[in-house]
């Protein structure tokens, strides 16, 4: 409990720069509960951090949508597919893979 | 090289091209912009996959594994072409010397929706990211490569990866914000 409170106070006292880093880091991994609670409290009264957190989360979702659209928009041309197949087999024969 | 090894390689390449060829092509063409370069990069990707097939542990999907190799090959291409932009950071610092916002993020009238304009603006901003930052974003945000694996691929520590992701996302946010309100940035 003492450690939790110490982490909580430490996080709460950090400047916005550090909170912004935590707001992006929480998109990648779960943060300790003491950090999350302090982050929530900070974003309650800090409008800039609140906006930042919402915007980066929104952009992450938008980036994923972009990737999905791009991935489904282009098809590998048959001529390129054939050339790739031939070139890979030829080069694999010249320099045998470890498989 | 034995004919059985030739056959194994042939089957693997056929299988990869059949199952993941379109995605690899779209990924490489989207990054490299040139069909010729994209073809070369896909070829290098498949060869590297053949060479490393025995190291594919199956921890990720095969597609993610191939895309992560392609991502490296794209980065190699830009390094070779000397187009790899140096780590200029993700733009000007948004904080003062005490770590407070200066200025803070602007409120967007609306969150960008996945329409053509917003996606085009985002693509432009992603292309502007320095390669080291962009690569981290591709691995984590697009390919969902786990942190530990992404660190191995990039040769960085988790702390360094999170720093890169933070800088990349902060840079993207600023760039998209500027494109959402061009009259303010001009």
Contacts between the chains, C-beta under 8 A, distances in Angstrom:
chain1	res1	chain2	res2	distance
A	14	B	99	7.7
A	15	B	95	7.4
A	15	B	98	6.1
A	15	B	99	2.8
A	15	B	100	6.0
A	16	B	95	6.6
A	16	B	99	6.0
A	16	B	100	5.4
A	16	B	101	5.1
A	17	B	95	4.5
A	17	B	99	3.7
A	17	B	100	7.7
A	18	B	99	6.6
A	20	B	94	8.0
A	20	B	95	8.0
A	20	B	166	7.4
A	20	B	170	6.9
A	21	B	162	7.5
A	21	B	163	7.8
A	21	B	166	5.0
A	24	B	162	7.6
A	24	B	165	6.1
A	24	B	166	4.3
A	24	B	169	4.9
A	24	B	170	7.1
A	25	B	162	5.1
A	25	B	165	7.7
A	25	B	166	6.9
A	27	B	165	7.8
A	27	B	169	7.6
A	28	B	140	6.3
A	28	B	147	6.2
A	28	B	162	6.5
A	28	B	165	6.4
A	29	B	147	6.4
A	47	B	104	7.0
A	48	B	101	4.2
A	48	B	104	3.0
A	48	B	105	5.6
A	49	B	101	7.6
A	51	B	104	7.0
A	51	B	105	4.4
A	51	B	106	7.7
A	51	B	107	5.9
A	52	B	104	7.8
A	52	B	105	4.9
A	52	B	170	7.9
A	52	B	173	7.0
A	54	B	111	7.7
A	55	B	105	6.2
A	55	B	108	6.8
A	55	B	111	7.6
A	55	B	173	5.2
A	55	B	176	8.0
A	55	B	177	7.6
A	56	B	169	4.6
A	56	B	170	7.3
A	56	B	172	7.8
A	56	B	173	5.6
A	58	B	111	4.8
A	58	B	112	6.9
A	59	B	112	7.5
A	59	B	122	7.2
A	59	B	169	6.7
A	59	B	172	5.5
A	59	B	173	6.0
A	59	B	176	6.3
A	60	B	141	5.4
A	60	B	169	7.1
A	62	B	112	5.8
A	62	B	114	6.0
A	62	B	118	6.7
A	62	B	119	7.3
A	62	B	122	5.8
A	63	B	122	6.4
A	63	B	126	7.1
A	63	B	137	7.0
A	63	B	141	5.3
A	63	B	142	6.6
A	63	B	172	7.6
A	64	B	141	6.5
A	64	B	142	6.4
A	65	B	114	4.4
A	65	B	119	7.1
A	66	B	114	7.7
A	66	B	119	4.9
A	66	B	122	5.5
A	66	B	123	6.2
A	66	B	126	7.7
A	67	B	142	4.4
A	69	B	114	7.8
A	69	B	119	6.6
A	70	B	26	5.4
A	70	B	27	7.6
A	70	B	30	4.9
A	70	B	123	7.9
A	71	B	22	7.6
A	71	B	23	5.0
A	71	B	26	4.8
A	71	B	27	6.7
A	72	B	26	7.5
A	73	B	26	6.4
A	74	B	22	6.9
A	74	B	25	5.8
A	74	B	26	3.8
A	74	B	29	5.7
A	74	B	30	7.4
A	75	B	22	5.0
A	75	B	25	7.2
A	75	B	26	7.9
A	76	B	17	7.2
A	76	B	21	4.2
A	76	B	22	5.1
A	76	B	24	7.4
A	76	B	25	3.9
A	76	B	42	8.0
A	80	B	25	7.2
A	80	B	35	7.5
A	80	B	39	5.5
A	80	B	42	7.9
A	81	B	17	5.6
A	81	B	21	5.9
A	83	B	39	7.0
A	84	B	13	7.6
A	84	B	17	6.4
A	84	B	21	7.8
A	84	B	39	6.8
A	84	B	42	6.0
A	84	B	43	5.6
A	84	B	46	6.7
A	85	B	10	7.9
A	85	B	13	5.8
A	85	B	14	6.6
A	85	B	17	6.2
A	87	B	43	5.4
A	88	B	9	7.4
A	88	B	13	4.6
A	88	B	43	6.2
A	88	B	46	4.8
A	88	B	47	6.0
A	88	B	50	7.1
A	89	B	6	7.0
A	89	B	9	6.3
A	89	B	10	5.3
A	89	B	13	6.5
A	91	B	43	7.8
A	91	B	47	5.8
A	92	B	1	8.0
A	92	B	6	7.5
A	92	B	9	4.3
A	92	B	13	7.7
A	92	B	47	6.7
A	92	B	50	5.4
A	93	B	1	5.7
A	93	B	6	5.9
A	93	B	9	7.7
A	96	B	1	4.3
A	96	B	5	6.1
A	97	B	5	7.8
A	97	B	9	6.0
A	97	B	47	7.8
A	97	B	50	3.8
A	97	B	51	4.8
A	97	B	53	6.6
A	98	B	51	6.0
A	98	B	52	7.6
A	98	B	53	7.3
A	98	B	54	5.3
A	99	B	5	7.6
A	99	B	8	6.1
A	99	B	9	6.9
A	99	B	12	6.9
A	99	B	50	6.1
A	99	B	51	7.9
A	99	B	53	4.0
A	99	B	54	5.6
